Amino acid sequence: MNLRERIDQSPMSGYQWMIIALCVVLNALDGFDVMTMAYTAAGVSDEFGLEGSELGLLLSAGLLGMAAGSLFLAPIADTVGRRPMVLVCVGLAAVGMLLSATAGSLQQLGLWRVVTGLGVGGILACTNVIASEYSSLRWRGMAVALYASGYGLGATGGGLVAVALQDRHGWRSVFLLGGAVTALVLLVLVLLLPESVRFLLAKRPRNALRRVNVIAARLRQEPLTTLDGATDDGRSQASGRVKDLFGPGHRRSTLLLWLAFFTLMLSYYFVNSWTPTLLEDAGMTKEQSVTAGTLLALGGTLGALGYGFLTVRWDSRRVLTVFAVLTAVCTALFVTAVGVLSLALVLGMVIGMLTNGCTTGLYTLAPSVYATTVRSTGVGWAIGVGRGGAILAPVSAGVLLDAGWSAQTLYLAVGAVMLVCAAAVLLSRPRLGSEAV
């Protein structure tokens, strides 16, 4: 077997789980960053005297930066390597967070939010690839599930810390802490994060054989005497080109993956952004609607892990398809259950589990459809297109509500969108056989 196959088939080593843990921490930075802005929005608005539309633009600035980072920074990783790109992006996120604490106006804070988002967007695409490439075939779904669960952990921790700090020291202290933690994570990554083995085998930079053998020893794999035949990806000088995503071997997979990411993120951000408000409008008290929103977030972490456990036994693409179909059904039924509080809360938690399970599934599927030399590019652009759906979701829902759509009609529409996501997943295929990376 070549080295790729040996990593796929061998038991997971402690070194591999350490790499997955680093990826979990990096994804937690995304969750922390998103919720930090959400929880400090009131304090920022009071200090700068913002109107609702201005605050909305500020909240969107981070998402726009993330989309740009996924689209334009992640492809560079296919040329210079995953490790250096992750380090640069974590550095950007740290600088953006620290400078956000010094902002003296809406414009300055918006700029630093975009910078932070650029870093986070690049981090997400690269760490998703690293988590997939360093996990064995059997445990890949679980490894990516653990990685995906980091978002919920970071969001929960970020929210709790933001509330406590803001009450005592103001909103700027939250960004200072976020920047300091991100800078500390950067130092840890410099010491511990390895380069992607598959990148080294495909691109063969200077001292590639020595670097591969250092990593192979830590993976408990036999050292290589030559790089020839070490992987079946072949060697390509061209990397990070978006046009390669539409080449004969990738075009169909790219379009289906983009469709799946866009429809999932559209549905996910609609549910998470509008559910508390729409439930309150439908007759729930404010406290009950907030509880439903909290259960959505809690269900998200459980759903990511549940998806991972299921993929240890069953094909991850089929599990993802089932999750998407169940999401469609539960979303369509959700608003009709408002009259029975306990049923609505249970369904809310289940929807949170299913949508986050779907996100985990797409993170697992995305690297498997691309060759090493365009993997970060492909994953980055898929996530970037998905962010487009995330940005569109709150705005389009507001427009449709103003046009007279009811909450029930909106949730039915979201259910239909999730069926499109399920169809896109079902029609997609991993590039090198079942779940190959």
Disulfide bonds with the S-S distance in Angstrom:
none
